[in-house]
Amino acid sequence: MRIVIVGTGYVGLVSGACLSDFGHHVTCVDKDEQKIASLRRGEIPIFEPDLQRLVQINAAAGRLVFTTELITSVVDAEAIFIAVGTPSRRGDGHADLSYVYAAVQDIAKAIQRFTVVITKSTVPVGTGDEVERLIKQLNPSADIAVVSNPEFLREGAAVRDFKHPDRIVVGTDDERARKVLGEIYRPLYLNRAPIMYTGRRTAELIKYAANAFLATKIAFINEIADLAEKVDANVQEIARGIGMDNRIGSKFLHAGPGYGGSCFPKDTRALIKTAQDAGVPLRIVETVNSTNDIRKRAMARKVAAPFHGNIRGKVIAVLGLTFKPNTDDMREAPSIPLITALRDMGATIKAFDPVGMEQARSEMPDITYCDDPYACADGADALVIVTEWEQFRALDFDRLKRVMASLVVIDLRNIYDPDEITNRGYLYQSVGRANKPMY
Ligand SMILES: NC(=O)c1ccc[n+]([C@@H]2O[C@H](COP(=O)([O-])OP(=O)(O)OC[C@H]3O[C@@H](n4cnc5c(N)ncnc54)[C@H](O)[C@@H]3O)[C@@H](O)[C@H]2O)c1
């Protein structure tokens, strides 16, 4: 198949690399010239495990090419995936579809044969109808089918998720389009990944419902964590105790500083807006969204608690800046409102992240970035674990003891056993687990 992917970000690049690895001929298009130039040099602009290898192999085999030229690429494509960003629109929280429609305008002009136009970007219900209307308006003779094929990959495990999806959702009533999508995903289908064919609007809403449900699970366990802390119970054991029930499931039940990232915050906000416009407000999702927003900044109070709420002049070492491990993505990372709040309270911030510091610098230029966890902890009054990178799971607490100004550890990801760290002489606080008495 000759496939064009418009937008070469986390989703577009991973999709392009994996589809070319299946044997398809893929052209990845992006309007960002620097990004395309670095991809042509074999440099991957994002951090994603296994992606570099996949891109290099398939580019070398001539199955994966990168360009800024959308129109020439589209002319002989059988399928065009739209994978551009759909961020929150400034001011109102609706999905900003300007990148999608800008891409569609260029695609519409170039189409010359039967082409399946597939939205992989997360777009509100009804967007497929508008994409179809726009293409027909700009190019009345275009022979097209517009399909919704939402993406469910997770950053940090994106290649594996793309190649081993729980399901593939294809939203279209067009038989020809179903055949094309069936052919594109045939290697996955042979691996027994279920393909679910559905209506286009239903497919669009499946994506938002999935993300809102997962966000709800996280917000729910975070509230239970707050209660557990107050009543001397342990949220990790509660999560285990409920997660073993198959009806509930054990995933997305890790208490922490609130969810961030490029999807859950913006997608819950967009779904709330869609529902309000439809006259069916989603009260549960509205609450999830607002409690999560408040939670990220509120974590600063937890950090300040061992100092009786006063951290003016204190040095706080922050380990982990990205919104989760194994990615360099800083979008809506909990570290940002947390660090802002700590600075508002008068603290000085030192930080370390294994791969996210370059991205973090543009968001937070005024904090001190360090080369490793121990340099970060040097002279610190408290060490705060914000992202659970693997290398933070076995810190050398004896070495930390020698460099820290006071022995306070705030573990917002519950990666350590409270007794173990307390027995080493630290004051240790975590989330939703009975915290030892403070100074
Ligand atoms: N990141 C994820 O984990 C994830 C998972 C599932 C779904 N999604 C959805 O996929 C979509 C893309 O997300 P992302 O994280 O890959 O975004 P991204 O910001 O990483 O990448 C988007 C890319 O599109 C390019 N672009 C924008 N307009 C363009 C145009 N007209 N022509 C060519 N290129 C253009 C940008 O330059 C950028 O490189 C979003 O709708 C997102 O919600 C993301």
The ligand as an SDF file (V2000), in Angstrom:
LIG
                    3D

 44 48  0  0  0  0  0  0  0  0999 V2000
    0.8320   11.4280   21.8980 N   0  0  0  0  0  0  0  0  0  0  0  0
    0.0740   10.3690   22.1900 C   0  0  0  0  0  0  0  0  0  0  0  0
    0.4170    9.5410   23.0380 O   0  0  0  0  0  0  0  0  0  0  0  0
   -1.2250   10.1550   21.4600 C   0  0  0  0  0  0  0  0  0  0  0  0
   -1.8840    8.9290   21.5900 C   0  0  0  0  0  0  0  0  0  0  0  0
   -3.0780    8.7360   20.9090 C   0  0  0  0  0  0  0  0  0  0  0  0
   -3.5960    9.7620   20.1400 C   0  0  0  0  0  0  0  0  0  0  0  0
   -2.9610   10.9570   20.0470 N   0  0  0  0  0  0  0  0  0  0  0  0
   -3.5330   12.0140   19.1910 C   0  0  0  0  0  0  0  0  0  0  0  0
   -2.7870   12.0440   17.9720 O   0  0  0  0  0  0  0  0  0  0  0  0
   -2.7060   13.3840   17.4750 C   0  0  0  0  0  0  0  0  0  0  0  0
   -1.2450   13.7650   17.2860 C   0  0  0  0  0  0  0  0  0  0  0  0
   -0.6290   13.7720   18.5610 O   0  0  0  0  0  0  0  0  0  0  0  0
    0.9700   13.8530   18.7370 P   0  0  0  0  0  0  0  0  0  0  0  0
    1.2500   13.7080   20.1770 O   0  0  0  0  0  0  0  0  0  0  0  0
    1.6030   12.9340   17.7530 O   0  0  0  0  0  0  0  0  0  0  0  0
    1.2020   15.3820   18.2590 O   0  0  0  0  0  0  0  0  0  0  0  0
    2.6100   16.1020   17.9710 P   0  0  0  0  0  0  0  0  0  0  0  0
    2.4020   17.5130   18.3850 O   0  0  0  0  0  0  0  0  0  0  0  0
    3.7250   15.3190   18.5510 O   0  0  0  0  0  0  0  0  0  0  0  0
    2.7620   16.0270   16.3820 O   0  0  0  0  0  0  0  0  0  0  0  0
    1.9570   16.7000   15.4880 C   0  0  0  0  0  0  0  0  0  0  0  0
    2.7970   17.0240   14.2600 C   0  0  0  0  0  0  0  0  0  0  0  0
    1.9240   17.5120   13.2330 O   0  0  0  0  0  0  0  0  0  0  0  0
    2.6450   18.4980   12.4970 C   0  0  0  0  0  0  0  0  0  0  0  0
    1.6790   19.2930   11.7190 N   0  0  0  0  0  0  0  0  0  0  0  0
    0.7410   20.1510   12.1810 C   0  0  0  0  0  0  0  0  0  0  0  0
    0.0340   20.6490   11.1500 N   0  0  0  0  0  0  0  0  0  0  0  0
    0.5240   20.0850   10.0250 C   0  0  0  0  0  0  0  0  0  0  0  0
    0.2010   20.2040    8.6390 C   0  0  0  0  0  0  0  0  0  0  0  0
   -0.7900   20.9810    8.2180 N   0  0  0  0  0  0  0  0  0  0  0  0
    0.9140   19.4750    7.7620 N   0  0  0  0  0  0  0  0  0  0  0  0
    1.9200   18.6770    8.1900 C   0  0  0  0  0  0  0  0  0  0  0  0
    2.2620   18.5260    9.4710 N   0  0  0  0  0  0  0  0  0  0  0  0
    1.5800   19.2180   10.3780 C   0  0  0  0  0  0  0  0  0  0  0  0
    3.4190   19.2430   13.5580 C   0  0  0  0  0  0  0  0  0  0  0  0
    4.4950   19.9640   13.0240 O   0  0  0  0  0  0  0  0  0  0  0  0
    3.8530   18.0990   14.4860 C   0  0  0  0  0  0  0  0  0  0  0  0
    5.1170   17.6030   14.1230 O   0  0  0  0  0  0  0  0  0  0  0  0
   -3.4560   14.2460   18.4930 C   0  0  0  0  0  0  0  0  0  0  0  0
   -4.7840   14.4050   18.0620 O   0  0  0  0  0  0  0  0  0  0  0  0
   -3.4170   13.4110   19.7520 C   0  0  0  0  0  0  0  0  0  0  0  0
   -4.4970   13.6920   20.6100 O   0  0  0  0  0  0  0  0  0  0  0  0
   -1.7710   11.1690   20.6760 C   0  0  0  0  0  0  0  0  0  0  0  0
  1  2  1  0
  2  3  2  0
  2  4  1  0
  4  5  1  0
  4 44  2  0
  5  6  2  0
  6  7  1  0
  7  8  2  0
  8  9  1  0
  8 44  1  0
  9 10  1  0
  9 42  1  0
 10 11  1  0
 11 12  1  0
 11 40  1  0
 12 13  1  0
 13 14  1  0
 14 15  2  0
 14 16  1  0
 14 17  1  0
 17 18  1  0
 18 19  2  0
 18 20  1  0
 18 21  1  0
 21 22  1  0
 22 23  1  0
 23 24  1  0
 23 38  1  0
 24 25  1  0
 25 26  1  0
 25 36  1  0
 26 27  1  0
 26 35  1  0
 27 28  2  0
 28 29  1  0
 29 30  1  0
 29 35  2  0
 30 31  1  0
 30 32  2  0
 32 33  1  0
 33 34  2  0
 34 35  1  0
 36 37  1  0
 36 38  1  0
 38 39  1  0
 40 41  1  0
 40 42  1  0
 42 43  1  0
M  CHG  2   8   1  16  -1
M  END
$$$$
